């Protein structure tokens, strides 16, 4: 029997409280698929008096996830709820959550992939138009499936980040990084190719329905295999030329390739 929107809201919160990836993911998708019935159920939860008192256990997470869900479903209703909650009495913990979520009102998607997936690019990312064009092109690669991906965020690449891309296990979102200055020449080509591979890698995690965080060798291999397949599909001519050159230059490239492979292994993309 099909679950009601109320059941799915309760499943979502239960999954959040237990950190159960599949429960959160499935409930979120069900609520997104039945938006007309989901909105009033989210509003009913937000009307609770629970937000006025000291939040026990997982309650601080609940307000954030309910507001996040509402912002994805109906931005205008989200705006109304932010205003209503802001005028009322809130515990300081929930007030901080509300202030953080209110910043989503300032977000405007830079583009949409497959007409439904919003792409948000940080203001300090260099050359956002190029990032947008690349994502549009990569999303149209033959054989690539973005079904159920909820959003893509492009954030600034920073030294303290130990990943080039990340897959949000709970909400099926993809995070990519980009520099604040645009490279030139060969560096630009290398960075674009690296970004494309990273994008396909994270889509690979989504496609294979990975539910474990951290670097699980089997999951990373599956995501890498997906990325290689998509790279071949996206750049067939370059792949063919590369294979020919690789065969001709194999004796000269063996040692450098081994060193590169070792370096890639050490800097493997981390999945949250």
Backbone torsions as a table, in degrees:
resi	resn	phi	psi	omega
1	UNK	NA	138.2	-178.4
2	UNK	-67.6	133.5	-179.9
3	UNK	-73.4	146.4	176.2
4	UNK	-79.6	166.3	178.2
5	UNK	-61.1	-37.3	177.9
6	UNK	-62.8	-43.0	178.0
7	UNK	-60.9	-42.0	-177.6
8	UNK	-68.9	-35.3	174.8
9	UNK	-61.8	-45.5	180.0
10	UNK	-64.9	-37.6	176.5
11	UNK	-63.9	-42.4	-179.9
12	UNK	-59.0	-49.0	-178.4
13	UNK	-67.8	-36.0	176.9
14	UNK	-64.7	-40.7	177.6
15	UNK	-64.6	-38.7	177.5
16	UNK	-63.6	-41.4	-176.6
17	UNK	-68.6	-26.6	-177.6
18	UNK	-106.9	1.7	-176.9
19	UNK	55.4	39.5	-179.2
20	UNK	-96.2	107.6	-171.7
21	UNK	-58.0	-50.2	-174.9
22	UNK	-63.3	-38.9	179.6
23	UNK	-63.7	-47.2	179.5
24	UNK	-62.8	-48.3	-176.5
25	UNK	-60.4	-47.6	-177.3
26	UNK	-67.7	-40.6	179.1
27	UNK	-66.2	-42.2	179.6
28	UNK	-60.1	-46.7	-179.0
29	UNK	-64.2	-39.5	179.5
30	UNK	-64.3	-40.4	179.8
31	UNK	-68.8	-37.8	177.7
32	UNK	-67.1	-30.7	-177.9
33	UNK	-77.9	-19.3	-178.2
34	UNK	-125.6	59.8	-168.9
35	UNK	-64.2	-37.2	-177.0
36	UNK	-60.0	-38.5	-179.8
37	UNK	-87.1	-22.3	-177.4
38	UNK	-71.8	-40.5	-174.5
39	UNK	-55.6	-52.1	-179.1
40	UNK	-64.3	-29.2	177.9
41	UNK	-70.5	-38.3	176.4
42	UNK	-65.8	-43.3	178.7
43	UNK	-60.7	-38.9	179.3
44	UNK	-62.3	-41.3	178.2
45	UNK	-66.5	-39.4	-178.8
46	UNK	-69.6	-20.8	179.4
47	UNK	-80.3	-1.1	-178.8
48	UNK	-63.6	149.9	176.9
49	UNK	-83.3	0.4	-177.5
50	UNK	-62.8	-24.0	-174.4
51	UNK	-77.0	-5.2	-177.8
52	UNK	-90.3	-16.7	-173.4
53	UNK	-111.5	173.4	-179.8
54	UNK	-58.2	120.9	-173.2
55	UNK	-79.1	114.9	177.8
56	UNK	-86.1	156.3	172.3
57	UNK	51.1	-129.8	-176.0
58	UNK	-84.9	3.9	-174.3
59	UNK	-55.3	-38.3	179.0
60	UNK	-57.1	-30.8	179.8
61	UNK	-73.4	-29.6	-173.7
62	UNK	-62.1	-45.3	-178.2
63	UNK	-60.9	-44.1	-179.7
64	UNK	-61.7	-44.7	-176.8
65	UNK	-71.7	-35.2	177.8
66	UNK	-65.9	-42.2	178.1
67	UNK	-68.3	-38.9	177.8
68	UNK	-61.4	-43.9	178.6
69	UNK	-61.1	-46.3	-178.4
70	UNK	-63.1	-37.1	-180.0
71	UNK	-65.9	-29.4	178.7
72	UNK	-78.4	-31.9	-174.6
73	UNK	-85.9	-49.9	-174.4
74	UNK	-147.7	100.7	-174.6
75	UNK	-64.3	-34.5	-178.5
76	UNK	-69.4	-43.4	176.7
77	UNK	-64.9	-37.7	175.9
78	UNK	-58.2	-44.5	179.0
79	UNK	-61.0	-43.2	-180.0
80	UNK	-63.3	-40.9	-179.5
81	UNK	-69.6	-37.3	176.7
82	UNK	-60.6	-44.2	179.4
83	UNK	-65.4	-45.6	-178.1
84	UNK	-63.2	-48.0	-179.7
85	UNK	-64.8	-35.6	-178.9
86	UNK	-64.8	-29.1	-179.7
87	UNK	-83.2	-16.0	-176.5
88	UNK	-92.5	-176.2	178.3
89	UNK	-86.8	127.5	179.6
90	UNK	-134.0	145.9	171.4
91	UNK	-65.3	146.7	-178.0
92	UNK	-52.4	-35.8	178.5
93	UNK	-62.4	-45.5	180.0
94	UNK	-71.9	-30.8	176.8
95	UNK	-62.4	-41.4	178.6
96	UNK	-65.0	-39.7	177.6
97	UNK	-62.4	-44.3	179.9
98	UNK	-61.2	-44.7	-179.4
99	UNK	-62.1	-39.4	179.7
100	UNK	-66.5	-45.9	-178.3
101	UNK	-68.3	-29.1	-179.9
102	UNK	-62.0	-24.3	179.2
103	UNK	-64.9	-18.9	177.5
104	UNK	-64.6	-21.6	178.8
105	UNK	-66.4	-21.9	-179.7
106	UNK	-87.0	-12.1	-177.2
107	UNK	-79.1	133.2	173.5
108	UNK	-127.9	126.5	-179.8
109	UNK	-58.5	136.8	176.8
110	UNK	-74.4	-30.3	178.5
111	UNK	-166.4	178.0	174.4
112	UNK	-128.2	136.6	174.0
113	UNK	-97.0	139.6	-176.1
114	UNK	49.0	29.8	174.5
115	UNK	71.0	-9.2	-174.5
116	UNK	-125.8	-18.2	-174.6
117	UNK	-97.8	110.3	-178.5
118	UNK	-72.6	142.5	176.7
119	UNK	-116.2	123.2	179.7
120	UNK	-112.0	124.2	-177.4
121	UNK	-115.9	126.7	-179.3
122	UNK	-60.0	146.5	-175.2
123	UNK	-60.3	-32.9	-175.3
124	UNK	-92.1	8.9	173.3
125	UNK	-73.3	134.5	-178.7
126	UNK	-71.6	139.6	173.4
127	UNK	50.0	62.5	-178.6
128	UNK	-59.8	-28.4	178.7
129	UNK	-64.6	-38.4	177.7
130	UNK	-67.3	-41.3	177.1
131	UNK	-59.4	-44.1	179.5
132	UNK	-62.1	-47.3	-180.0
133	UNK	-61.0	-42.3	180.0
134	UNK	-62.0	-46.4	-178.9
135	UNK	-63.5	-39.6	177.4
136	UNK	-61.6	-42.7	-179.3
137	UNK	-68.5	-45.8	-178.1
138	UNK	-64.0	-35.2	-177.0
139	UNK	-67.4	-18.3	-178.9
140	UNK	-96.5	8.3	179.6
141	UNK	-60.7	132.9	-177.9
142	UNK	-59.5	128.8	178.6
143	UNK	93.2	-8.4	-178.9
144	UNK	-82.5	133.8	177.5
145	UNK	-118.2	123.4	177.3
146	UNK	-110.0	17.5	-178.4
147	UNK	-56.9	129.7	177.4
148	UNK	74.7	2.6	170.1
149	UNK	-68.8	130.3	-172.8
150	UNK	-90.8	-37.7	-179.4
151	UNK	-165.8	162.1	176.4
152	UNK	-129.2	127.6	177.9
153	UNK	-114.8	131.9	175.3
154	UNK	-110.8	113.9	-177.3
155	UNK	-111.5	170.4	-177.8
156	UNK	-74.3	135.0	176.2
157	UNK	-72.4	124.8	-178.2
158	UNK	-131.3	151.4	-178.8
159	UNK	-58.1	-32.8	-176.1
160	UNK	-77.5	-13.4	177.2
161	UNK	-80.4	129.2	-178.1
162	UNK	-101.1	30.4	176.6
163	UNK	-149.8	154.6	173.7
164	UNK	-95.4	-22.5	179.0
165	UNK	-154.5	161.7	-178.5
166	UNK	-150.6	148.1	177.9
167	UNK	-113.5	124.9	178.0
168	UNK	-80.2	104.4	-175.0
169	UNK	-60.8	-39.3	-174.7
170	UNK	-72.0	-43.8	-170.2
171	UNK	-115.1	11.2	174.2
172	UNK	56.4	41.3	176.3
173	UNK	-107.5	156.5	-179.3
174	UNK	-118.9	134.3	177.2
175	UNK	-116.4	129.5	176.9
176	UNK	-122.2	156.6	177.6
177	UNK	-113.0	152.7	178.5
178	UNK	-148.0	151.7	-176.9
179	UNK	-77.3	167.1	178.3
180	UNK	-90.6	-11.8	175.7
181	UNK	-127.0	143.7	-177.2
182	UNK	-84.7	124.1	176.8
183	UNK	-72.4	168.5	-179.0
184	UNK	-127.1	162.0	174.0
185	UNK	58.8	-132.7	-177.3
186	UNK	-62.6	-35.7	179.4
187	UNK	-61.3	-36.6	178.5
188	UNK	-64.9	-44.1	179.3
189	UNK	-64.4	-43.5	-179.6
190	UNK	-64.2	-41.9	-179.4
191	UNK	-66.1	-39.7	179.0
192	UNK	-64.6	-43.5	179.0
193	UNK	-64.3	-40.5	178.0
194	UNK	-64.1	-41.8	178.2
195	UNK	-64.6	-39.1	179.0
196	UNK	-65.0	-45.1	179.1
197	UNK	-61.7	-41.8	179.9
198	UNK	-61.9	-43.7	178.5
199	UNK	-57.9	-49.6	179.9
200	UNK	-64.8	-34.4	179.2
201	UNK	-62.0	-47.2	-179.1
202	UNK	-69.0	-36.1	174.0
203	UNK	-62.4	-34.7	177.7
204	UNK	-61.3	-40.8	175.7
205	UNK	-60.3	-42.0	179.9
206	UNK	-66.4	-46.0	-176.9
207	UNK	-61.1	-39.9	-177.8
208	UNK	-85.8	3.0	176.2
209	UNK	57.1	42.7	178.9
210	UNK	-66.8	137.5	-175.4
211	UNK	-125.6	4.2	179.4
212	UNK	-108.8	132.7	177.5
213	UNK	-79.2	172.8	179.6
214	UNK	80.4	-177.4	-177.2
215	UNK	-94.8	93.6	175.2
216	UNK	-93.0	119.4	-171.4
217	UNK	-52.7	-46.2	-178.0
218	UNK	-63.5	-42.2	179.6
219	UNK	-66.4	-42.3	179.5
220	UNK	-62.3	-38.2	179.8
221	UNK	-66.4	-41.4	178.8
222	UNK	-63.8	-42.3	179.5
223	UNK	-66.1	-39.6	177.4
224	UNK	-64.3	-42.1	179.5
225	UNK	-61.7	-41.2	177.6
226	UNK	-62.4	-43.9	-179.0
227	UNK	-63.0	-41.9	179.6
228	UNK	-64.2	-41.5	179.4
229	UNK	-62.1	-43.5	-179.6
230	UNK	-69.0	-35.7	177.4
231	UNK	-63.7	-40.2	177.9
232	UNK	-65.8	-37.5	179.2
233	UNK	-70.8	-36.6	-177.9
234	UNK	-74.5	-35.1	-174.7
235	UNK	-130.6	66.6	-175.5
236	UNK	-62.8	-40.5	-178.6
237	UNK	-66.5	-47.1	179.6
238	UNK	-62.4	-37.6	178.2
239	UNK	-62.8	-43.4	179.9
240	UNK	-64.0	-46.5	179.3
241	UNK	-62.1	-42.0	179.6
242	UNK	-61.9	-39.6	178.7
243	UNK	-65.5	-41.5	178.8
244	UNK	-63.1	-47.4	179.8
245	UNK	-64.5	-38.6	179.2
246	UNK	-61.8	-39.5	179.4
247	UNK	-67.4	-40.8	-178.3
248	UNK	-71.0	-36.1	-173.8
249	UNK	-103.4	9.5	-175.8
250	UNK	-51.2	-46.2	-179.0
251	UNK	-58.4	-35.7	-178.6
252	UNK	-79.7	-25.9	-173.1
253	UNK	-95.6	-9.7	-174.2
254	UNK	-52.8	-52.3	-176.9
255	UNK	-68.0	-48.1	177.1
256	UNK	-59.1	-38.0	179.7
257	UNK	-64.7	-38.3	178.4
258	UNK	-64.4	-40.6	178.7
259	UNK	-66.0	-41.1	178.8
260	UNK	-64.2	-42.2	179.8
261	UNK	-60.9	-40.2	179.2
262	UNK	-65.0	-40.8	-179.8
263	UNK	-65.9	-43.5	178.1
264	UNK	-59.8	-40.6	-179.7
265	UNK	-61.8	-39.2	-178.5
266	UNK	-71.0	-30.3	-176.8
267	UNK	-107.7	25.3	-177.3
268	UNK	-53.9	140.8	-179.4
269	UNK	-58.5	130.5	179.4
270	UNK	-90.6	135.3	176.4
271	UNK	-103.6	127.7	179.0
272	UNK	-72.4	NA	NA
